[in-house]
Amino acid sequence: MSRSKALKLNMITSLLNELVILISGLILPRLILLNFGSASNGLVSSVLQFLGFSAILRAGIGGATRAALYKPLAEQDSVSINGIMVATNRHMKKIGAIIGIGIIIFSIVYPLIVRDEYEWFDAFSMVLIIGVGTFIDNFFGIKYKILLQADQKYYIQIGASTVTTILTTVTSIVLITSTSSIHIVRLGITIVSLVNPLLLSVYTRKRYSFDWKAQPDYLAISQRWDAFFHQLSYTINQNIDIILITLFVSLKEVSVYTVHFMVVNNISKVANSLVTGINATFGNIIANNEKDNLRTTFFFIEWVMMSICTVLFSVTAVMLPGFITLYTSSIVDVNYLRPTLAIIMVIVSLINSTRIPYQMLVEAAGKHKETRNGAIFEVILNLTISIILVVKYGIIGVIIGTLVARFMRTIEYSIFCMKKILRINLLHILRHYLLLAISFAVCYFIGVNIQLFDNVSYFSWAANATLVTVISAITVIIVGLLFYQRQFKYLIARIKRKTTKGK
């Protein structure tokens, strides 16, 4: 399969998957809030975030293995592929065993953290129930995901994820409506989620001829310790907000954060799904030393990502407070409407999503060592600011720390890519982000002032959202025509080629 076809298939399946996740993410939290309350919702979210730190133990292995696999996969070098996969498999089994022990220890300690809001055994059993899924995914599923990603076959992994999400959603709805406890609901989700690693195992064992007795090539994945800092940074930054809110505020405030984050994060996933697999495409281009093609492809992806993110996140910034009001209308145990939290969280996600092309280019080029200091600095900055501000400002203080850290890391990624990989003048970055900021601000202020209806129902809210989306899209198209003419022409040329080929 060609690079373009693989990328297209990855994007389409990823988008469909994120739409499924979006629908599931809107249904389940509300059912949990209505049936179990904000504290239970906060408990589940808190445990999931704490267990998310288990990714630190496998940090680096994914990026290092993918980078090592690009060339042998392009050359169909089965000996090298087997050596890399055996080394990865042995490493992940050790990590899985450590994670299993860590989950048991955490299940004993965590209930002491939330003892003022939850009984010890209830918190203990919840950690174990959720932890089983985390252990199995690390012990059995990760190596297959890494291989499929490196081989530009994200669509297989995504397809398995989509099936699993649908099954877990249906299972959860059935259990909740049958008045099961929150623990039974989470146990059902854990059991059904085992479908994911099972499907990946069946496919990869049929598609690839592995020799698990081959000599492990630990040298090929030696960059895992440099990649470690990148994964460490990502894991901490993804989980630290809820951890700090759990420690310094309350589980109900965790629920407030997660309801906002649920919406914004799902929008981020929709945006990011449109460039799913692009790191494998970059890796293949770099492996074939196609320098001009790399620049052309990168600048096109950069513009597409900026345009999509401007529309999606400007609409989210305008419409999120109204949605939160409707979504939590029957919840009275805590105030969920936090406009300041909403706008800052949207900006954080906007910055994070627009940096994805740079991050993927760095990973594809295997430049983990050269950019690891930036990863360390991001963590230190985020933790320092968040801990200082959370005591006085609560949720807002935490999200401000995340905002500053994400912004600085994005600038570092961008400068590195321009100077060390693409070798382009740094004025490109200044111009690009200036246009991004102006486009977002214009779309936001227009959106705030053109809504035709009061957001008193989902129908009126959807009507306003549609209008705001159309205006934002028109604004972004105008910006593209004025300032990104080369990329716009490239897009038109690609469409014409596809249309001509179709005839």
SEKOLNU-420167 format. One line per field, with one value per residue (C-alpha): residue number from 1; residue in three letters; x, y, z. Coordinates in steps of 0.02 Angstrom, whole numbers, plus 50000, padded with zeros to 5 digits. Layout:
N
k <- c(NUM,...)
r <- c(ALA,...)
X <- c(X,...)
Y <- c(Y,...)
Z <- c(Z,...)
***
This chain:
503
k <- c(1,2,3,4,5,6,7,8,9,10,11,12,13,14,15,16,17,18,19,20,21,22,23,24,25,26,27,28,29,30,31,32,33,34,35,36,37,38,39,40,41,42,43,44,45,46,47,48,49,50,51,52,53,54,55,56,57,58,59,60,61,62,63,64,65,66,67,68,69,70,71,72,73,74,75,76,77,78,79,80,81,82,83,84,85,86,87,88,89,90,91,92,93,94,95,96,97,98,99,100,101,102,103,104,105,106,107,108,109,110,111,112,113,114,115,116,117,118,119,120,121,122,123,124,125,126,127,128,129,130,131,132,133,134,135,136,137,138,139,140,141,142,143,144,145,146,147,148,149,150,151,152,153,154,155,156,157,158,159,160,161,162,163,164,165,166,167,168,169,170,171,172,173,174,175,176,177,178,179,180,181,182,183,184,185,186,187,188,189,190,191,192,193,194,195,196,197,198,199,200,201,202,203,204,205,206,207,208,209,210,211,212,213,214,215,216,217,218,219,220,221,222,223,224,225,226,227,228,229,230,231,232,233,234,235,236,237,238,239,240,241,242,243,244,245,246,247,248,249,250,251,252,253,254,255,256,257,258,259,260,261,262,263,264,265,266,267,268,269,270,271,272,273,274,275,276,277,278,279,280,281,282,283,284,285,286,287,288,289,290,291,292,293,294,295,296,297,298,299,300,301,302,303,304,305,306,307,308,309,310,311,312,313,314,315,316,317,318,319,320,321,322,323,324,325,326,327,328,329,330,331,332,333,334,335,336,337,338,339,340,341,342,343,344,345,346,347,348,349,350,351,352,353,354,355,356,357,358,359,360,361,362,363,364,365,366,367,368,369,370,371,372,373,374,375,376,377,378,379,380,381,382,383,384,385,386,387,388,389,390,391,392,393,394,395,396,397,398,399,400,401,402,403,404,405,406,407,408,409,410,411,412,413,414,415,416,417,418,419,420,421,422,423,424,425,426,427,428,429,430,431,432,433,434,435,436,437,438,439,440,441,442,443,444,445,446,447,448,449,450,451,452,453,454,455,456,457,458,459,460,461,462,463,464,465,466,467,468,469,470,471,472,473,474,475,476,477,478,479,480,481,482,483,484,485,486,487,488,489,490,491,492,493,494,495,496,497,498,499,500,501,502,503)
r <- c(MET,SER,ARG,SER,LYS,ALA,LEU,LYS,LEU,ASN,MET,ILE,THR,SER,LEU,LEU,ASN,GLU,LEU,VAL,ILE,LEU,ILE,SER,GLY,LEU,ILE,LEU,PRO,ARG,LEU,ILE,LEU,LEU,ASN,PHE,GLY,SER,ALA,SER,ASN,GLY,LEU,VAL,SER,SER,VAL,LEU,GLN,PHE,LEU,GLY,PHE,SER,ALA,ILE,LEU,ARG,ALA,GLY,ILE,GLY,GLY,ALA,THR,ARG,ALA,ALA,LEU,TYR,LYS,PRO,LEU,ALA,GLU,GLN,ASP,SER,VAL,SER,ILE,ASN,GLY,ILE,MET,VAL,ALA,THR,ASN,ARG,HIS,MET,LYS,LYS,ILE,GLY,ALA,ILE,ILE,GLY,ILE,GLY,ILE,ILE,ILE,PHE,SER,ILE,VAL,TYR,PRO,LEU,ILE,VAL,ARG,ASP,GLU,TYR,GLU,TRP,PHE,ASP,ALA,PHE,SER,MET,VAL,LEU,ILE,ILE,GLY,VAL,GLY,THR,PHE,ILE,ASP,ASN,PHE,PHE,GLY,ILE,LYS,TYR,LYS,ILE,LEU,LEU,GLN,ALA,ASP,GLN,LYS,TYR,TYR,ILE,GLN,ILE,GLY,ALA,SER,THR,VAL,THR,THR,ILE,LEU,THR,THR,VAL,THR,SER,ILE,VAL,LEU,ILE,THR,SER,THR,SER,SER,ILE,HIS,ILE,VAL,ARG,LEU,GLY,ILE,THR,ILE,VAL,SER,LEU,VAL,ASN,PRO,LEU,LEU,LEU,SER,VAL,TYR,THR,ARG,LYS,ARG,TYR,SER,PHE,ASP,TRP,LYS,ALA,GLN,PRO,ASP,TYR,LEU,ALA,ILE,SER,GLN,ARG,TRP,ASP,ALA,PHE,PHE,HIS,GLN,LEU,SER,TYR,THR,ILE,ASN,GLN,ASN,ILE,ASP,ILE,ILE,LEU,ILE,THR,LEU,PHE,VAL,SER,LEU,LYS,GLU,VAL,SER,VAL,TYR,THR,VAL,HIS,PHE,MET,VAL,VAL,ASN,ASN,ILE,SER,LYS,VAL,ALA,ASN,SER,LEU,VAL,THR,GLY,ILE,ASN,ALA,THR,PHE,GLY,ASN,ILE,ILE,ALA,ASN,ASN,GLU,LYS,ASP,ASN,LEU,ARG,THR,THR,PHE,PHE,PHE,ILE,GLU,TRP,VAL,MET,MET,SER,ILE,CYS,THR,VAL,LEU,PHE,SER,VAL,THR,ALA,VAL,MET,LEU,PRO,GLY,PHE,ILE,THR,LEU,TYR,THR,SER,SER,ILE,VAL,ASP,VAL,ASN,TYR,LEU,ARG,PRO,THR,LEU,ALA,ILE,ILE,MET,VAL,ILE,VAL,SER,LEU,ILE,ASN,SER,THR,ARG,ILE,PRO,TYR,GLN,MET,LEU,VAL,GLU,ALA,ALA,GLY,LYS,HIS,LYS,GLU,THR,ARG,ASN,GLY,ALA,ILE,PHE,GLU,VAL,ILE,LEU,ASN,LEU,THR,ILE,SER,ILE,ILE,LEU,VAL,VAL,LYS,TYR,GLY,ILE,ILE,GLY,VAL,ILE,ILE,GLY,THR,LEU,VAL,ALA,ARG,PHE,MET,ARG,THR,ILE,GLU,TYR,SER,ILE,PHE,CYS,MET,LYS,LYS,ILE,LEU,ARG,ILE,ASN,LEU,LEU,HIS,ILE,LEU,ARG,HIS,TYR,LEU,LEU,LEU,ALA,ILE,SER,PHE,ALA,VAL,CYS,TYR,PHE,ILE,GLY,VAL,ASN,ILE,GLN,LEU,PHE,ASP,ASN,VAL,SER,TYR,PHE,SER,TRP,ALA,ALA,ASN,ALA,THR,LEU,VAL,THR,VAL,ILE,SER,ALA,ILE,THR,VAL,ILE,ILE,VAL,GLY,LEU,LEU,PHE,TYR,GLN,ARG,GLN,PHE,LYS,TYR,LEU,ILE,ALA,ARG,ILE,LYS,ARG,LYS,THR,THR,LYS,GLY,LYS)
X <- c(50000,50066,50108,49965,49835,49897,49892,49717,49654,49736,49652,49479,49477,49551,49417,49279,49356,49364,49182,49136,49240,49159,48984,49033,49119,48961,48845,48938,48997,48822,48747,48878,48845,48657,48663,48815,48854,49004,49110,49100,49139,49287,49345,49348,49434,49562,49606,49623,49741,49847,49861,49906,50075,50111,50156,50315,50382,50367,50422,50535,50512,50371,50459,50627,50552,50451,50604,50708,50575,50547,50699,50688,50502,50536,50671,50570,50718,50636,50795,50807,50620,50625,50775,50689,50522,50601,50698,50540,50436,50560,50573,50382,50359,50476,50384,50216,50271,50329,50165,50068,50162,50141,49953,49939,50040,49940,49775,49827,49893,49763,49616,49713,49720,49530,49480,49379,49265,49266,49270,49438,49375,49274,49426,49539,49428,49406,49595,49611,49466,49534,49714,49685,49649,49804,49912,49846,49866,50048,50091,50010,49953,50085,50211,50079,50022,50200,50230,50069,50105,50280,50213,50085,49943,49865,49696,49709,49745,49611,49484,49512,49496,49333,49256,49312,49241,49071,49066,49118,48991,48848,48902,48910,48738,48660,48742,48702,48520,48504,48552,48721,48849,48990,49111,49013,49007,49195,49221,49115,49219,49381,49323,49259,49416,49515,49445,49572,49737,49655,49610,49783,49868,49765,49797,49983,50019,49931,50005,50186,50301,50384,50529,50514,50672,50777,50924,50857,50928,50940,51058,50921,50810,50952,50873,50734,50823,50824,50644,50606,50610,50485,50363,50394,50352,50196,50134,50160,50083,49932,49897,49965,49815,49692,49823,49853,49666,49640,49780,49747,49562,49427,49351,49203,49322,49404,49233,49215,49384,49348,49180,49266,49415,49301,49234,49398,49498,49375,49387,49578,49566,49457,49586,49734,49649,49669,49858,49859,50002,50092,50246,50259,50243,50379,50486,50467,50511,50664,50718,50714,50807,50672,50717,50611,50462,50482,50474,50325,50229,50270,50217,50055,50015,50064,49941,49801,49822,49822,49666,49568,49620,49572,49396,49370,49441,49369,49196,49231,49284,49123,49002,49078,48998,48826,48854,48915,48757,48645,48749,48750,48577,48518,48678,48666,48805,48936,48942,49005,48995,49173,49197,49377,49424,49340,49434,49605,49580,49532,49689,49797,49723,49741,49927,49949,49862,49951,50119,50079,50162,50325,50319,50290,50431,50553,50499,50509,50685,50737,50792,50748,50916,50928,50757,50753,50804,50649,50543,50623,50600,50415,50384,50480,50391,50219,50244,50321,50188,50042,50095,50123,49954,49841,49837,49765,49675,49624,49583,49627,49801,49834,49776,49882,50036,49992,49963,50134,50226,50138,50171,50357,50377,50285,50402,50552,50486,50451,50622,50711,50616,50651,50837,50892,50775,50695,50829,50706,50715,50641,50533,50417,50374,50341,50228,50138,50094,50049,49924,49859,49830,49746,49635,49580,49544,49443,49342,49310,49252,49141,49069,49027,48928,48834,48734,48551,48469,48477,48562,48412,48404,48520,48430,48460,48638,48669,48597,48715,48862,48826,48823,48984,49069,49023,49088,49249,49276,49253,49378,49507,49484,49514,49673,49730,49699,49792,49941,49959,49942,50075,49992,49821,49881,49957,49788,49696,49824,49801,49612,49626,49742,49621,49474,49565,49621,49442,49382)
Y <- c(50000,50173,50304,50418,50277,50217,50395,50423,50260,50300,50471,50408,50266,50378,50510,50380,50311,50482,50515,50352,50403,50576,50502,50379,50517,50622,50481,50389,50532,50605,50435,50416,50590,50564,50390,50396,50582,50697,50612,50443,50524,50610,50447,50353,50497,50515,50329,50327,50475,50402,50238,50338,50363,50180,50240,50312,50137,50100,50275,50284,50108,50155,50301,50210,50051,50145,50246,50085,49995,50125,50076,49884,49892,49999,49874,49721,49664,49524,49485,49663,49671,49510,49570,49734,49653,49520,49654,49759,49609,49559,49737,49757,49594,49658,49824,49735,49637,49797,49883,49737,49752,49942,49928,49818,49941,50089,50003,50003,50182,50275,50246,50341,50494,50501,50433,50591,50561,50372,50212,50121,49960,50051,50148,49995,49885,50022,50036,49848,49838,49978,49922,49750,49829,49937,49785,49678,49818,49844,49659,49598,49738,49875,49784,49753,49934,49995,49880,49929,50114,50099,50001,50138,50023,50131,50088,49910,49970,50104,49980,49867,50020,50071,49899,49897,50071,50024,49864,49949,50089,49969,49864,50018,50081,49910,49895,50074,50064,49898,49990,49905,49985,50093,49952,49826,49952,49976,49787,49764,49894,49808,49637,49699,49803,49640,49627,49758,49666,49503,49575,49653,49490,49388,49510,49535,49350,49315,49464,49451,49302,49329,49226,49256,49151,49270,49363,49523,49683,49795,49913,49959,50023,50101,50272,50219,50309,50471,50443,50406,50590,50631,50499,50550,50729,50678,50564,50690,50833,50727,50669,50799,50917,50791,50723,50896,50933,50768,50805,50991,51018,50881,50740,50851,50979,50835,50800,50982,50974,50808,50865,51013,50908,50774,50895,50983,50822,50741,50891,50874,50692,50732,50860,50745,50600,50695,50676,50500,50401,50553,50513,50346,50440,50562,50414,50330,50491,50519,50337,50365,50533,50634,50805,50915,50800,50807,50998,51004,50872,50949,51126,51061,50960,51108,51222,51093,51063,51248,51278,51133,51175,51358,51311,51171,51260,51433,51352,51253,51410,51498,51354,51260,51362,51340,51154,51133,51222,51102,50946,50974,51050,50912,50907,51013,50949,51066,51215,51156,51321,51392,51507,51551,51367,51332,51463,51424,51237,51267,51371,51236,51106,51221,51242,51057,51002,51126,51061,50882,50896,50957,50822,50687,50752,50745,50568,50511,50582,50493,50656,50604,50642,50816,50869,50782,50937,51026,50881,50892,51081,51064,50948,51058,51215,51134,51061,51219,51340,51221,51179,51363,51418,51271,51313,51487,51470,51287,51218,51382,51382,51206,51242,51401,51298,51179,51324,51403,51236,51182,51349,51347,51166,51200,51344,51233,51094,51217,51299,51131,51068,51224,51232,51051,50949,51059,51195,51337,51519,51542,51686,51550,51504,51684,51712,51547,51569,51752,51703,51564,51683,51815,51687,51610,51779,51839,51678,51683,51863,51845,51684,51762,51901,51815,51682,51696,51598,51579,51414,51345,51178,51062,51109,51297,51262,51155,51291,51420,51299,51269,51456,51487,51342,51410,51584,51513,51402,51550,51652,51513,51490,51677,51666,51518,51608,51763,51691,51506,51512,51379,51255,51299,51267,51103,51051,51098,51003,50847,50858,50878,50727,50621,50681,50647,50475,50436,50470)
Z <- c(50000,49954,50086,50033,50038,50208,50276,50207,50282,50448,50451,50404,50530,50664,50635,50645,50804,50884,50838,50925,51076,51074,51078,51214,51312,51310,51362,51500,51613,51620,51664,51800,51867,51870,51947,52061,52091,52066,52199,52110,51943,52024,52104,51937,51848,51988,51988,51799,51805,51944,51849,51695,51776,51742,51566,51642,51665,51479,51434,51284,51219,51100,51017,51009,50936,50805,50752,50742,50638,50501,50398,50412,50374,50220,50165,50221,50327,50429,50527,50595,50627,50729,50830,50873,50915,51027,51122,51140,51196,51332,51394,51402,51499,51633,51636,51645,51798,51885,51843,51918,52082,52078,52056,52211,52315,52248,52287,52471,52475,52370,52489,52622,52506,52483,52654,52694,52544,52515,52618,52614,52535,52401,52344,52361,52252,52122,52099,52076,51952,51842,51868,51792,51623,51635,51675,51531,51404,51454,51468,51307,51192,51181,51069,50935,50937,50914,50765,50677,50703,50630,50480,50438,50493,50626,50549,50618,50794,50778,50713,50864,50977,50894,50917,51099,51133,51061,51164,51327,51300,51270,51420,51532,51479,51512,51683,51738,51684,51776,51937,51955,52070,52001,52041,51936,51793,51795,51809,51653,51561,51613,51554,51386,51355,51343,51167,51109,51143,51085,50913,50892,50938,50814,50670,50695,50718,50552,50458,50519,50536,50704,50769,50955,50983,50877,50953,51033,50959,51112,51021,50897,51038,51138,51112,51230,51372,51273,51218,51402,51446,51308,51369,51549,51506,51411,51550,51689,51592,51543,51721,51840,51837,51910,52030,52104,52113,52204,52328,52359,52322,52316,52212,52168,52094,52000,51926,51872,51787,51701,51631,51547,51498,51425,51295,51255,51250,51131,51015,51025,50978,50828,50769,50804,50714,50551,50561,50632,50558,50489,50595,50504,50339,50394,50448,50279,50186,50296,50274,50085,50101,50011,50081,49967,49986,50175,50176,50059,50156,50324,50280,50206,50363,50473,50382,50379,50566,50605,50501,50575,50753,50732,50680,50806,50958,50923,50910,51069,51162,51112,51140,51289,51431,51354,51334,51513,51575,51479,51515,51705,51721,51839,51943,52100,52214,52139,52018,51849,51753,51754,51600,51644,51661,51494,51392,51468,51442,51259,51230,51310,51193,51043,51078,51110,50949,50835,50895,50844,50671,50751,50883,50753,50643,50790,50831,50649,50635,50795,50876,51053,51131,51054,51122,51290,51390,51326,51389,51562,51567,51523,51671,51794,51735,51741,51915,51988,51929,51961,52140,52181,52111,52156,52342,52311,52144,52140,51967,51881,51957,51894,51716,51709,51750,51609,51488,51518,51507,51346,51263,51302,51246,51083,51041,51078,50965,50825,50829,50833,50681,50581,50624,50636,50524,50392,50396,50367,50425,50600,50538,50474,50654,50706,50556,50578,50762,50740,50606,50719,50865,50757,50669,50834,50914,50764,50756,50944,50952,50800,50870,51038,50955,50813,50907,50859,50999,51187,51231,51326,51236,51141,50980,51000,51057,50901,50789,50864,50852,50667,50631,50728,50638,50466,50508,50580,50427,50310,50411,50404,50217,50190,50295,50191,50027,50085,50179,50134,49946,49914,50031,49962,49784,49840,49912,49752,49647,49754,49737,49548,49535,49636,49531,49366,49426,49478,49301)
***
